[in-house]
Amino acid sequence: MLLSVRLSDQASNNLMPTVHSTIYMYAGLTTRIIPFNVGIKMRQQTLHLFGHSICPYVQRVAILMKEKNIQCERTDIELHNKPQWLNKISPLAKVPVLVIDDHIPLFESQVICDYLDEVTPGSLQPKDVLEKAQQRAWIAYADEILGSIAKIIYRDKNHESFDESCSNIFAHLKILEQIISADGYFSATRFYLIDAVYGTVFRYFKVLFSHLNQNPFHDFPKVEKWQQALSERKSVIEAVANDYDQQLVKFIQKQNSYISHLVS
Ligand SMILES: N[C@@H](CCC(=O)N[C@@H](CS)C(=O)NCC(=O)O)C(=O)O
């Protein structure tokens, strides 16, 4: 697709040749050329997303790209064995990072999503400024749930601490149940970036709660309908590999936590 980009000459002068040469020297990577508009002139842009196969923040970007049909090269890295060049493009050495035109790195999933959303036609966020702001607040709320999920995966060493994290997650679902629409997605029937974000959160539940023999959505019918709609959305499905559940199980089993002995 054609990307319509509002880039000033100043922005395109902000070159980081050392980043470019370093990344491509170490990784031997290729890029895909994507034509886009700068003002009235046509020029080319390349996009390269550096990620991890099960990272929920990377999935947000991947879902947005699929929804907006944005073509991009993708390279997944191992987080337990990070390549040396990662901190040259990502100051916290985290993924996702989007490298634009081989030399301009952009980190932080929300920022990457905002950029890609702005430079392509249409938007995955509400036009109404207040509604957009509200959705962003509930995206921050999703990050809190991801915090409890990370605690379960990495830090909860016993049943009590695991239970506490589960209760915390269910308390968040209870509040979501009160504020979301009853029509499938967060705001009725239209899929927004916030839906992408929660699609990546709910995906964890099947594996994390499989041993509990209890439906985590049991008390939350609207949230259950929402997660069902998200699990059927093509972009959400395709944002991870077919064997995502097995990859997640393997990843959790490598941690020394209470849940790592229970998942299978
Ligand atoms: N706030 C960041 C969070 C990104 C993040 O935490 N990524 C994880 C993988 S899911 C990571 O790269 N972790 C590596 C590390 O912390 O060393 C974003 O939204 O992009």
The ligand as a Tripos MOL2 file, in Angstrom:
@<TRIPOS>MOLECULE
LIG
   20    19     1     0     0
SMALL
NO_CHARGES

@<TRIPOS>ATOM
      1 N1          7.0050   -0.1680   27.2680 N.3       1 LIG1
      2 C1          7.6230   -1.0150   26.2900 C.3       1 LIG1
      3 C2          7.7260   -2.4200   26.8510 C.3       1 LIG1
      4 C3          8.4860   -3.3600   25.9130 C.3       1 LIG1
      5 C4          8.9510   -4.6000   26.6500 C.2       1 LIG1
      6 O1          8.8900   -4.7060   27.8960 O.2       1 LIG1
      7 N2          9.4440   -5.5690   25.8720 N.am      1 LIG1
      8 C5          9.9950   -6.7700   26.4750 C.3       1 LIG1
      9 C6          9.5790   -8.0240   25.7060 C.3       1 LIG1
     10 S1          7.8460   -8.3090   25.8150 S.3       1 LIG1
     11 C7         11.5030   -6.7210   26.3800 C.2       1 LIG1
     12 O2         12.0520   -6.3320   25.3790 O.2       1 LIG1
     13 N3         12.1710   -7.1560   27.4460 N.am      1 LIG1
     14 C8         13.5900   -7.2680   27.4590 C.3       1 LIG1
     15 C9         14.1640   -6.7940   28.7390 C.2       1 LIG1
     16 O3         13.4240   -6.2400   29.5590 O.co2     1 LIG1
     17 O4         15.3590   -6.9610   28.9250 O.co2     1 LIG1
     18 C10         6.7970   -0.9940   25.0000 C.2       1 LIG1
     19 O5          5.5780   -0.7690   25.0760 O.co2     1 LIG1
     20 O6          7.3800   -1.1510   23.9120 O.co2     1 LIG1
@<TRIPOS>BOND
     1     1     2 1
     2     2     3 1
     3     2    18 1
     4     3     4 1
     5     4     5 1
     6     5     6 2
     7     5     7 1
     8     7     8 1
     9     8     9 1
    10     8    11 1
    11     9    10 1
    12    11    12 2
    13    11    13 1
    14    13    14 1
    15    14    15 1
    16    15    16 2
    17    15    17 1
    18    18    19 2
    19    18    20 1
@<TRIPOS>SUBSTRUCTURE
     1 LIG1         1 GROUP 0 **** ****
